Amino acid sequence: MKVRDLLDFHTHTSLSDGELSPIELIRRAHVCGYRAIGVTDHAAEGELGWMLEILVTDCELATQRWGILALPGIELTHVPVEDVERLAEKAKELGAKIVVVHGETTVEPVVPGTNRAALNSPHVDILAHPGLITPEEVQLARDRGIFLEVSARRGHSLANGHVVRLAREVGAGLLLNSDAHEPGDLLTPETAMKIALGSGLTVEEALAVLDDGPRALLRRIGVGGQPE
């Protein structure tokens, strides 16, 4: 059993802390066999406007010319919990197709309460690397239709097993994303499957996360042209 397509909704460019320009990241992903990519650079309030102006333009160009579904997005990162909802809404108004929130990973000093603030926002689509998320928060993710991330990134991946176990108990949606910052971070079907299995998913569950999860996200955000 194999992964049908590569769809990855959490990546970074030189607009924040990645190595490549947006258009080069998308091009490299396309050559690697990606069918869809979300370009979601780190941002707080000051970066939203200029960053999304660039990402919207480059993603539209790549989608038109190369056939890869390139989606402009933002990862709200280390923002005050009181501002998560407001900034998520603002990002969508400025053209973000995907709003990711940098969750309470175990390896960074994320503001406590960020997970819950993200899960209470109707404008947030993915809670990235949520760390030692609570059962109540996982239930909230399921109820709100917000996806929890199984992370391919070193450090952030330490809590993958915890996230998978709790999500399985209540049926919360999961996505496996690369959190790519450089070309070598982009996924292959083989590495994606290994990371999924290493998180404690069965083969059948892994295929559902890698194939069905991305399509469910695209339906959530109302994006057409979904890979078949």
Phi, psi and omega in degrees: 000132186234156174291132183288310186217157174263118177228123192224122190245024180210099180217165184226150181236186178291354173292337174234254184244020176270174184267329190256154170294160179306313184292325179288322176300314180297318179298315180296321177297318178300315179295329178284355178100008177297140171263335179209147178215136172258126179259108195230073184291152178297137179202155164237203188295320186294333184267345192304312187296301184291326182292314181289331175300317178291312185295319178300315182296311184289323179293320178296319180296313181296318179298318181292318189271327189247347177085356173280139178278100182257123187244123176286138181207185181216142167251104176294122194230123177055043176262154177303140183300330181293342186252359183301310182297313181298317182286328175297316178296318180297320179300317178296320179296330181273001174114002177293127173276331181232129172247118176254143171246132178291104186285182186279060176306153182283353187247007177221154183278060179292143181300125176303139182097355180296318180303310183293321179299319179295317184287346177269359183260128176287352182262356179267135181255325184223132169261108185282147176024072188282003175063222183274061180299147183273158176303323180294322178290323177295319176299320178296321177300316179297315183295327182269352181073024178267135184275140173262142186265135162264116192263137174272355186275135179303140183089299178298333184283354185300330182260011182306315182298320178297314181297315180297316182300313181290322179296321179298322183297326184244355180080030177287149181285139180237146171228142173257120182236154183281328191054041187293137174240347181210164185305321182292349179277345181298146187279157163240163177303324182291315180291323178299317180293320179297318179295319179298313180294323179294339178278355179104002177285146171285170178302315182295318178294320180299316179297323178294318179294319185279331182256310186277324181303309179301322179292326175294322176296316180299323175295320181300318184270359174071036180263127177276183179066034181293141176300138180262000000 
